[in-house]
Amino acid sequence: MNDKQKVVFKQLQLAGLGVVVFVFGLLYQEKTIAMVGIGILIFGLLRTYYIKKVIEKLDE
């Protein structure tokens, strides 16, 4: 795996952490934890998208 793929993979791991926190929030019926999980998921996906776009621009 090259460095660019590692960066994108790390951001996807952050999004995966959001899914895990969200599921725990649902299991324990804590809306606050579930909302934090959704926030982490959205933040991770947005960072993945923007970093991927920056990497594509650098390749040009």
N, CA, C and O atoms as a Tripos MOL2 file, in Angstrom:
@<TRIPOS>MOLECULE
protein
  240   239    60     0     0
PROTEIN
NO_CHARGES

@<TRIPOS>ATOM
      1 N           0.8550   -1.1630    0.0000 N.3       1 MET1
      2 CA          0.0000    0.0000    0.0000 C.3       1 MET1
      3 C           0.9090    1.2370    0.0000 C.2       1 MET1
      4 O           1.8150    1.3580    0.8250 O.2       1 MET1
      5 N           0.6500    2.1420   -0.9330 N.am      2 ASN2
      6 CA          1.4810    3.3440   -0.9730 C.3       2 ASN2
      7 C           0.9640    4.3780    0.0360 C.2       2 ASN2
      8 O          -0.0610    4.1710    0.6850 O.2       2 ASN2
      9 N           1.6900    5.4860    0.1540 N.am      3 ASP3
     10 CA          1.3580    6.4910    1.1660 C.3       3 ASP3
     11 C          -0.0100    7.1230    0.9450 C.2       3 ASP3
     12 O          -0.7160    7.4170    1.9100 O.2       3 ASP3
     13 N          -0.3860    7.3310   -0.2880 N.am      4 LYS4
     14 CA         -1.6870    7.9450   -0.5820 C.3       4 LYS4
     15 C          -2.8290    7.0300   -0.1470 C.2       4 LYS4
     16 O          -3.8250    7.4850    0.4160 O.2       4 LYS4
     17 N          -2.6720    5.7540   -0.4100 N.am      5 GLN5
     18 CA         -3.6960    4.7920   -0.0060 C.3       5 GLN5
     19 C          -3.7680    4.6950    1.5120 C.2       5 GLN5
     20 O          -4.8520    4.5250    2.0690 O.2       5 GLN5
     21 N          -2.6310    4.8000    2.1840 N.am      6 LYS6
     22 CA         -2.6110    4.7390    3.6500 C.3       6 LYS6
     23 C          -3.3740    5.9090    4.2550 C.2       6 LYS6
     24 O          -4.0970    5.7400    5.2360 O.2       6 LYS6
     25 N          -3.2140    7.1020    3.6690 N.am      7 VAL7
     26 CA         -3.9070    8.2830    4.1800 C.3       7 VAL7
     27 C          -5.4140    8.1160    4.0440 C.2       7 VAL7
     28 O          -6.1590    8.3900    4.9850 O.2       7 VAL7
     29 N          -5.8600    7.6730    2.8890 N.am      8 VAL8
     30 CA         -7.3000    7.4770    2.6660 C.3       8 VAL8
     31 C          -7.8250    6.3700    3.5780 C.2       8 VAL8
     32 O          -8.9300    6.4810    4.1100 O.2       8 VAL8
     33 N          -7.0510    5.3130    3.7620 N.am      9 PHE9
     34 CA         -7.4650    4.2070    4.6210 C.3       9 PHE9
     35 C          -7.6280    4.6690    6.0700 C.2       9 PHE9
     36 O          -8.5740    4.2610    6.7450 O.2       9 PHE9
     37 N          -6.7230    5.5060    6.5480 N.am     10 LYS10
     38 CA         -6.8240    6.0210    7.9230 C.3      10 LYS10
     39 C          -8.1100    6.8300    8.1010 C.2      10 LYS10
     40 O          -8.7530    6.7480    9.1480 O.2      10 LYS10
     41 N          -8.4850    7.6050    7.0910 N.am     11 GLN11
     42 CA         -9.7080    8.3880    7.1850 C.3      11 GLN11
     43 C         -10.9400    7.4950    7.1640 C.2      11 GLN11
     44 O         -11.9300    7.7820    7.8370 O.2      11 GLN11
     45 N         -10.8820    6.4220    6.4000 N.am     12 LEU12
     46 CA        -11.9960    5.4700    6.3940 C.3      12 LEU12
     47 C         -12.0930    4.7460    7.7340 C.2      12 LEU12
     48 O         -13.1860    4.3740    8.1610 O.2      12 LEU12
     49 N         -10.9620    4.5470    8.3930 N.am     13 GLN13
     50 CA        -10.9950    3.9560    9.7350 C.3      13 GLN13
     51 C         -11.7140    4.8840   10.7040 C.2      13 GLN13
     52 O         -12.4540    4.4270   11.5750 O.2      13 GLN13
     53 N         -11.4960    6.1890   10.5540 N.am     14 LEU14
     54 CA        -12.1970    7.1670   11.3880 C.3      14 LEU14
     55 C         -13.7070    7.0690   11.1600 C.2      14 LEU14
     56 O         -14.4830    7.1190   12.1130 O.2      14 LEU14
     57 N         -14.1180    6.9320    9.9090 N.am     15 ALA15
     58 CA        -15.5410    6.7780    9.6010 C.3      15 ALA15
     59 C         -16.0660    5.4730   10.1990 C.2      15 ALA15
     60 O         -17.1920    5.4300   10.6950 O.2      15 ALA15
     61 N         -15.2660    4.4190   10.1570 N.am     16 GLY16
     62 CA        -15.6560    3.1450   10.7650 C.3      16 GLY16
     63 C         -15.8290    3.2630   12.2680 C.2      16 GLY16
     64 O         -16.7190    2.6410   12.8480 O.2      16 GLY16
     65 N         -14.9810    4.0600   12.8970 N.am     17 LEU17
     66 CA        -15.1240    4.3040   14.3340 C.3      17 LEU17
     67 C         -16.4630    4.9730   14.6200 C.2      17 LEU17
     68 O         -17.1050    4.6780   15.6290 O.2      17 LEU17
     69 N         -16.8820    5.8660   13.7400 N.am     18 GLY18
     70 CA        -18.1870    6.5050   13.9000 C.3      18 GLY18
     71 C         -19.3190    5.4950   13.8590 C.2      18 GLY18
     72 O         -20.2850    5.6070   14.6150 O.2      18 GLY18
     73 N         -19.2050    4.5090   12.9800 N.am     19 VAL19
     74 CA        -20.2280    3.4570   12.9020 C.3      19 VAL19
     75 C         -20.2510    2.6520   14.1960 C.2      19 VAL19
     76 O         -21.3230    2.3420   14.7150 O.2      19 VAL19
     77 N         -19.0880    2.3180   14.7140 N.am     20 VAL20
     78 CA        -19.0070    1.5310   15.9520 C.3      20 VAL20
     79 C         -19.6210    2.3030   17.1200 C.2      20 VAL20
     80 O         -20.3930    1.7380   17.8950 O.2      20 VAL20
     81 N         -19.2870    3.5860   17.2510 N.am     21 VAL21
     82 CA        -19.8460    4.4030   18.3290 C.3      21 VAL21
     83 C         -21.3590    4.5210   18.1690 C.2      21 VAL21
     84 O         -22.0950    4.4700   19.1540 O.2      21 VAL21
     85 N         -21.8220    4.6780   16.9360 N.am     22 PHE22
     86 CA        -23.2540    4.7650   16.6780 C.3      22 PHE22
     87 C         -23.9710    3.4820   17.1030 C.2      22 PHE22
     88 O         -25.0230    3.5400   17.7410 O.2      22 PHE22
     89 N         -23.4070    2.3300   16.7530 N.am     23 VAL23
     90 CA        -24.0270    1.0490   17.1170 C.3      23 VAL23
     91 C         -24.0700    0.8860   18.6350 C.2      23 VAL23
     92 O         -25.0770    0.4360   19.1840 O.2      23 VAL23
     93 N         -22.9770    1.2500   19.3160 N.am     24 PHE24
     94 CA        -22.9880    1.1660   20.7780 C.3      24 PHE24
     95 C         -24.0470    2.0920   21.3680 C.2      24 PHE24
     96 O         -24.7040    1.7460   22.3500 O.2      24 PHE24
     97 N         -24.2090    3.2500   20.7750 N.am     25 GLY25
     98 CA        -25.2540    4.1540   21.2390 C.3      25 GLY25
     99 C         -26.6390    3.5610   21.0700 C.2      25 GLY25
    100 O         -27.5030    3.7420   21.9270 O.2      25 GLY25
    101 N         -26.8540    2.8560   19.9750 N.am     26 LEU26
    102 CA        -28.1500    2.2020   19.7720 C.3      26 LEU26
    103 C         -28.3460    1.0430   20.7330 C.2      26 LEU26
    104 O         -29.4370    0.8580   21.2740 O.2      26 LEU26
    105 N         -27.2870    0.2570   20.9500 N.am     27 LEU27
    106 CA        -27.4030   -0.8930   21.8360 C.3      27 LEU27
    107 C         -27.7030   -0.4810   23.2730 C.2      27 LEU27
    108 O         -28.4930   -1.1330   23.9570 O.2      27 LEU27
    109 N         -27.0770    0.5950   23.7280 N.am     28 TYR28
    110 CA        -27.2930    1.0500   25.0980 C.3      28 TYR28
    111 C         -28.4290    2.0630   25.1980 C.2      28 TYR28
    112 O         -28.6850    2.6190   26.2660 O.2      28 TYR28
    113 N         -29.1050    2.2950   24.0790 N.am     29 GLN29
    114 CA        -30.2440    3.1980   23.9970 C.3      29 GLN29
    115 C         -29.9120    4.5860   24.5210 C.2      29 GLN29
    116 O         -30.7010    5.2100   25.2320 O.2      29 GLN29
    117 N         -28.7190    5.0560   24.1510 N.am     30 GLU30
    118 CA        -28.2680    6.4020   24.4970 C.3      30 GLU30
    119 C         -28.2520    7.2320   23.2170 C.2      30 GLU30
    120 O         -27.4040    7.0330   22.3480 O.2      30 GLU30
    121 N         -29.1760    8.1420   23.1110 N.am     31 LYS31
    122 CA        -29.2750    8.9490   21.8930 C.3      31 LYS31
    123 C         -28.0510    9.8510   21.7200 C.2      31 LYS31
    124 O         -27.6190   10.1080   20.5960 O.2      31 LYS31
    125 N         -27.4970   10.3270   22.8320 N.am     32 THR32
    126 CA        -26.3430   11.2140   22.7510 C.3      32 THR32
    127 C         -25.1510   10.4930   22.1400 C.2      32 THR32
    128 O         -24.4680   11.0440   21.2770 O.2      32 THR32
    129 N         -24.8990    9.2740   22.5770 N.am     33 ILE33
    130 CA        -23.7720    8.5080   22.0450 C.3      33 ILE33
    131 C         -24.0070    8.1960   20.5670 C.2      33 ILE33
    132 O         -23.0770    8.2680   19.7640 O.2      33 ILE33
    133 N         -25.2290    7.8550   20.2100 N.am     34 ALA34
    134 CA        -25.5480    7.5730   18.8110 C.3      34 ALA34
    135 C         -25.3430    8.8150   17.9490 C.2      34 ALA34
    136 O         -24.8480    8.7120   16.8260 O.2      34 ALA34
    137 N         -25.7120    9.9720   18.4540 N.am     35 MET35
    138 CA        -25.5380   11.2040   17.7000 C.3      35 MET35
    139 C         -24.0520   11.5450   17.5400 C.2      35 MET35
    140 O         -23.6330   12.0180   16.4840 O.2      35 MET35
    141 N         -23.2690   11.3090   18.5720 N.am     36 VAL36
    142 CA        -21.8250   11.5240   18.4670 C.3      36 VAL36
    143 C         -21.2430   10.5780   17.4170 C.2      36 VAL36
    144 O         -20.3760   10.9750   16.6380 O.2      36 VAL36
    145 N         -21.7130    9.3350   17.3930 N.am     37 GLY37
    146 CA        -21.2640    8.3710   16.3930 C.3      37 GLY37
    147 C         -21.5790    8.8300   14.9770 C.2      37 GLY37
    148 O         -20.7500    8.6950   14.0770 O.2      37 GLY37
    149 N         -22.7680    9.3690   14.7810 N.am     38 ILE38
    150 CA        -23.1350    9.8850   13.4560 C.3      38 ILE38
    151 C         -22.2450   11.0680   13.0880 C.2      38 ILE38
    152 O         -21.8280   11.2090   11.9380 O.2      38 ILE38
    153 N         -21.9590   11.9110   14.0710 N.am     39 GLY39
    154 CA        -21.0780   13.0510   13.8310 C.3      39 GLY39
    155 C         -19.6800   12.6100   13.4190 C.2      39 GLY39
    156 O         -19.1010   13.1670   12.4860 O.2      39 GLY39
    157 N         -19.1370   11.6140   14.1110 N.am     40 ILE40
    158 CA        -17.8100   11.0870   13.7710 C.3      40 ILE40
    159 C         -17.8380   10.4660   12.3830 C.2      40 ILE40
    160 O         -16.9040   10.6560   11.6030 O.2      40 ILE40
    161 N         -18.8840    9.7340   12.0670 N.am     41 LEU41
    162 CA        -19.0200    9.1120   10.7500 C.3      41 LEU41
    163 C         -19.0260   10.1700    9.6440 C.2      41 LEU41
    164 O         -18.3040   10.0420    8.6550 O.2      41 LEU41
    165 N         -19.8330   11.2040    9.8120 N.am     42 ILE42
    166 CA        -19.9100   12.2640    8.8010 C.3      42 ILE42
    167 C         -18.5720   12.9840    8.6850 C.2      42 ILE42
    168 O         -18.1140   13.2670    7.5770 O.2      42 ILE42
    169 N         -17.9430   13.2810    9.8140 N.am     43 PHE43
    170 CA        -16.6440   13.9430    9.8090 C.3      43 PHE43
    171 C         -15.6030   13.0950    9.0860 C.2      43 PHE43
    172 O         -14.8230   13.6160    8.2890 O.2      43 PHE43
    173 N         -15.5860   11.7960    9.3580 N.am     44 GLY44
    174 CA        -14.6350   10.8980    8.6980 C.3      44 GLY44
    175 C         -14.8610   10.7980    7.2060 C.2      44 GLY44
    176 O         -13.9060   10.7860    6.4300 O.2      44 GLY44
    177 N         -16.1230   10.7260    6.7960 N.am     45 LEU45
    178 CA        -16.4270   10.6530    5.3610 C.3      45 LEU45
    179 C         -16.0760   11.9460    4.6290 C.2      45 LEU45
    180 O         -15.5670   11.9130    3.5090 O.2      45 LEU45
    181 N         -16.3500   13.0830    5.2670 N.am     46 LEU46
    182 CA        -16.0000   14.3570    4.6460 C.3      46 LEU46
    183 C         -14.4890   14.5080    4.5080 C.2      46 LEU46
    184 O         -13.9950   14.9620    3.4750 O.2      46 LEU46
    185 N         -13.7530   14.1230    5.5590 N.am     47 ARG47
    186 CA        -12.2870   14.1970    5.4840 C.3      47 ARG47
    187 C         -11.7550   13.2610    4.4060 C.2      47 ARG47
    188 O         -10.8240   13.6130    3.6810 O.2      47 ARG47
    189 N         -12.3370   12.0800    4.2980 N.am     48 THR48
    190 CA        -11.9080   11.1400    3.2630 C.3      48 THR48
    191 C         -12.1250   11.7390    1.8870 C.2      48 THR48
    192 O         -11.2450   11.6620    1.0300 O.2      48 THR48
    193 N         -13.2840   12.3320    1.6660 N.am     49 TYR49
    194 CA        -13.6090   12.9260    0.3790 C.3      49 TYR49
    195 C         -12.6370   14.0530    0.0290 C.2      49 TYR49
    196 O         -12.0830   14.0910   -1.0700 O.2      49 TYR49
    197 N         -12.4380   14.9670    0.9760 N.am     50 TYR50
    198 CA        -11.5710   16.1130    0.6930 C.3      50 TYR50
    199 C         -10.1140   15.7040    0.5260 C.2      50 TYR50
    200 O          -9.4310   16.2370   -0.3480 O.2      50 TYR50
    201 N          -9.6300   14.7920    1.3210 N.am     51 ILE51
    202 CA         -8.2410   14.3430    1.1860 C.3      51 ILE51
    203 C          -8.0490   13.6190   -0.1340 C.2      51 ILE51
    204 O          -7.0140   13.7670   -0.7840 O.2      51 ILE51
    205 N          -9.0500   12.8320   -0.5330 N.am     52 LYS52
    206 CA         -8.9550   12.1480   -1.8200 C.3      52 LYS52
    207 C          -8.9020   13.1480   -2.9650 C.2      52 LYS52
    208 O          -8.1410   12.9590   -3.9140 O.2      52 LYS52
    209 N          -9.7020   14.2140   -2.8890 N.am     53 LYS53
    210 CA         -9.6790   15.2550   -3.9140 C.3      53 LYS53
    211 C          -8.3240   15.9640   -3.9520 C.2      53 LYS53
    212 O          -7.8090   16.2480   -5.0330 O.2      53 LYS53
    213 N          -7.7460   16.2500   -2.7910 N.am     54 VAL54
    214 CA         -6.4400   16.9120   -2.7330 C.3      54 VAL54
    215 C          -5.3750   16.0090   -3.3600 C.2      54 VAL54
    216 O          -4.5210   16.4850   -4.1090 O.2      54 VAL54
    217 N          -5.4230   14.7280   -3.0620 N.am     55 ILE55
    218 CA         -4.4560   13.7880   -3.6150 C.3      55 ILE55
    219 C          -4.5900   13.7270   -5.1360 C.2      55 ILE55
    220 O          -3.5850   13.6880   -5.8450 O.2      55 ILE55
    221 N          -5.8210   13.7180   -5.6360 N.am     56 GLU56
    222 CA         -6.0390   13.7080   -7.0780 C.3      56 GLU56
    223 C          -5.4910   14.9670   -7.7360 C.2      56 GLU56
    224 O          -4.9180   14.8980   -8.8230 O.2      56 GLU56
    225 N          -5.6620   16.1290   -7.0790 N.am     57 LYS57
    226 CA         -5.1180   17.3770   -7.6220 C.3      57 LYS57
    227 C          -3.5970   17.3460   -7.6360 C.2      57 LYS57
    228 O          -2.9770   17.8590   -8.5680 O.2      57 LYS57
    229 N          -2.9890   16.7530   -6.6180 N.am     58 LEU58
    230 CA         -1.5300   16.6740   -6.5680 C.3      58 LEU58
    231 C          -0.9790   15.7710   -7.6600 C.2      58 LEU58
    232 O           0.1340   15.9840   -8.1400 O.2      58 LEU58
    233 N          -1.7470   14.7680   -8.0530 N.am     59 ASP59
    234 CA         -1.3090   13.8360   -9.0940 C.3      59 ASP59
    235 C          -1.3120   14.4920  -10.4700 C.2      59 ASP59
    236 O          -0.6030   14.0410  -11.3690 O.2      59 ASP59
    237 N          -2.0990   15.5510  -10.6440 N.am     60 GLU60
    238 CA         -2.1930   16.1950  -11.9640 C.3      60 GLU60
    239 C          -0.9590   16.9750  -12.3030 C.2      60 GLU60
    240 O          -0.8840   17.5730  -13.3760 O.2      60 GLU60
@<TRIPOS>BOND
     1     1     2 1
     2     2     3 1
     3     3     4 2
     4     3     5 am
     5     5     6 1
     6     6     7 1
     7     7     8 2
     8     7     9 am
     9     9    10 1
    10    10    11 1
    11    11    12 2
    12    11    13 am
    13    13    14 1
    14    14    15 1
    15    15    16 2
    16    15    17 am
    17    17    18 1
    18    18    19 1
    19    19    20 2
    20    19    21 am
    21    21    22 1
    22    22    23 1
    23    23    24 2
    24    23    25 am
    25    25    26 1
    26    26    27 1
    27    27    28 2
    28    27    29 am
    29    29    30 1
    30    30    31 1
    31    31    32 2
    32    31    33 am
    33    33    34 1
    34    34    35 1
    35    35    36 2
    36    35    37 am
    37    37    38 1
    38    38    39 1
    39    39    40 2
    40    39    41 am
    41    41    42 1
    42    42    43 1
    43    43    44 2
    44    43    45 am
    45    45    46 1
    46    46    47 1
    47    47    48 2
    48    47    49 am
    49    49    50 1
    50    50    51 1
    51    51    52 2
    52    51    53 am
    53    53    54 1
    54    54    55 1
    55    55    56 2
    56    55    57 am
    57    57    58 1
    58    58    59 1
    59    59    60 2
    60    59    61 am
    61    61    62 1
    62    62    63 1
    63    63    64 2
    64    63    65 am
    65    65    66 1
    66    66    67 1
    67    67    68 2
    68    67    69 am
    69    69    70 1
    70    70    71 1
    71    71    72 2
    72    71    73 am
    73    73    74 1
    74    74    75 1
    75    75    76 2
    76    75    77 am
    77    77    78 1
    78    78    79 1
    79    79    80 2
    80    79    81 am
    81    81    82 1
    82    82    83 1
    83    83    84 2
    84    83    85 am
    85    85    86 1
    86    86    87 1
    87    87    88 2
    88    87    89 am
    89    89    90 1
    90    90    91 1
    91    91    92 2
    92    91    93 am
    93    93    94 1
    94    94    95 1
    95    95    96 2
    96    95    97 am
    97    97    98 1
    98    98    99 1
    99    99   100 2
   100    99   101 am
   101   101   102 1
   102   102   103 1
   103   103   104 2
   104   103   105 am
   105   105   106 1
   106   106   107 1
   107   107   108 2
   108   107   109 am
   109   109   110 1
   110   110   111 1
   111   111   112 2
   112   111   113 am
   113   113   114 1
   114   114   115 1
   115   115   116 2
   116   115   117 am
   117   117   118 1
   118   118   119 1
   119   119   120 2
   120   119   121 am
   121   121   122 1
   122   122   123 1
   123   123   124 2
   124   123   125 am
   125   125   126 1
   126   126   127 1
   127   127   128 2
   128   127   129 am
   129   129   130 1
   130   130   131 1
   131   131   132 2
   132   131   133 am
   133   133   134 1
   134   134   135 1
   135   135   136 2
   136   135   137 am
   137   137   138 1
   138   138   139 1
   139   139   140 2
   140   139   141 am
   141   141   142 1
   142   142   143 1
   143   143   144 2
   144   143   145 am
   145   145   146 1
   146   146   147 1
   147   147   148 2
   148   147   149 am
   149   149   150 1
   150   150   151 1
   151   151   152 2
   152   151   153 am
   153   153   154 1
   154   154   155 1
   155   155   156 2
   156   155   157 am
   157   157   158 1
   158   158   159 1
   159   159   160 2
   160   159   161 am
   161   161   162 1
   162   162   163 1
   163   163   164 2
   164   163   165 am
   165   165   166 1
   166   166   167 1
   167   167   168 2
   168   167   169 am
   169   169   170 1
   170   170   171 1
   171   171   172 2
   172   171   173 am
   173   173   174 1
   174   174   175 1
   175   175   176 2
   176   175   177 am
   177   177   178 1
   178   178   179 1
   179   179   180 2
   180   179   181 am
   181   181   182 1
   182   182   183 1
   183   183   184 2
   184   183   185 am
   185   185   186 1
   186   186   187 1
   187   187   188 2
   188   187   189 am
   189   189   190 1
   190   190   191 1
   191   191   192 2
   192   191   193 am
   193   193   194 1
   194   194   195 1
   195   195   196 2
   196   195   197 am
   197   197   198 1
   198   198   199 1
   199   199   200 2
   200   199   201 am
   201   201   202 1
   202   202   203 1
   203   203   204 2
   204   203   205 am
   205   205   206 1
   206   206   207 1
   207   207   208 2
   208   207   209 am
   209   209   210 1
   210   210   211 1
   211   211   212 2
   212   211   213 am
   213   213   214 1
   214   214   215 1
   215   215   216 2
   216   215   217 am
   217   217   218 1
   218   218   219 1
   219   219   220 2
   220   219   221 am
   221   221   222 1
   222   222   223 1
   223   223   224 2
   224   223   225 am
   225   225   226 1
   226   226   227 1
   227   227   228 2
   228   227   229 am
   229   229   230 1
   230   230   231 1
   231   231   232 2
   232   231   233 am
   233   233   234 1
   234   234   235 1
   235   235   236 2
   236   235   237 am
   237   237   238 1
   238   238   239 1
   239   239   240 2
@<TRIPOS>SUBSTRUCTURE
     1 MET1         2 RESIDUE 1 A MET
     2 ASN2         6 RESIDUE 1 A ASN
     3 ASP3        10 RESIDUE 1 A ASP
     4 LYS4        14 RESIDUE 1 A LYS
     5 GLN5        18 RESIDUE 1 A GLN
     6 LYS6        22 RESIDUE 1 A LYS
     7 VAL7        26 RESIDUE 1 A VAL
     8 VAL8        30 RESIDUE 1 A VAL
     9 PHE9        34 RESIDUE 1 A PHE
    10 LYS10       38 RESIDUE 1 A LYS
    11 GLN11       42 RESIDUE 1 A GLN
    12 LEU12       46 RESIDUE 1 A LEU
    13 GLN13       50 RESIDUE 1 A GLN
    14 LEU14       54 RESIDUE 1 A LEU
    15 ALA15       58 RESIDUE 1 A ALA
    16 GLY16       62 RESIDUE 1 A GLY
    17 LEU17       66 RESIDUE 1 A LEU
    18 GLY18       70 RESIDUE 1 A GLY
    19 VAL19       74 RESIDUE 1 A VAL
    20 VAL20       78 RESIDUE 1 A VAL
    21 VAL21       82 RESIDUE 1 A VAL
    22 PHE22       86 RESIDUE 1 A PHE
    23 VAL23       90 RESIDUE 1 A VAL
    24 PHE24       94 RESIDUE 1 A PHE
    25 GLY25       98 RESIDUE 1 A GLY
    26 LEU26      102 RESIDUE 1 A LEU
    27 LEU27      106 RESIDUE 1 A LEU
    28 TYR28      110 RESIDUE 1 A TYR
    29 GLN29      114 RESIDUE 1 A GLN
    30 GLU30      118 RESIDUE 1 A GLU
    31 LYS31      122 RESIDUE 1 A LYS
    32 THR32      126 RESIDUE 1 A THR
    33 ILE33      130 RESIDUE 1 A ILE
    34 ALA34      134 RESIDUE 1 A ALA
    35 MET35      138 RESIDUE 1 A MET
    36 VAL36      142 RESIDUE 1 A VAL
    37 GLY37      146 RESIDUE 1 A GLY
    38 ILE38      150 RESIDUE 1 A ILE
    39 GLY39      154 RESIDUE 1 A GLY
    40 ILE40      158 RESIDUE 1 A ILE
    41 LEU41      162 RESIDUE 1 A LEU
    42 ILE42      166 RESIDUE 1 A ILE
    43 PHE43      170 RESIDUE 1 A PHE
    44 GLY44      174 RESIDUE 1 A GLY
    45 LEU45      178 RESIDUE 1 A LEU
    46 LEU46      182 RESIDUE 1 A LEU
    47 ARG47      186 RESIDUE 1 A ARG
    48 THR48      190 RESIDUE 1 A THR
    49 TYR49      194 RESIDUE 1 A TYR
    50 TYR50      198 RESIDUE 1 A TYR
    51 ILE51      202 RESIDUE 1 A ILE
    52 LYS52      206 RESIDUE 1 A LYS
    53 LYS53      210 RESIDUE 1 A LYS
    54 VAL54      214 RESIDUE 1 A VAL
    55 ILE55      218 RESIDUE 1 A ILE
    56 GLU56      222 RESIDUE 1 A GLU
    57 LYS57      226 RESIDUE 1 A LYS
    58 LEU58      230 RESIDUE 1 A LEU
    59 ASP59      234 RESIDUE 1 A ASP
    60 GLU60      238 RESIDUE 1 A GLU
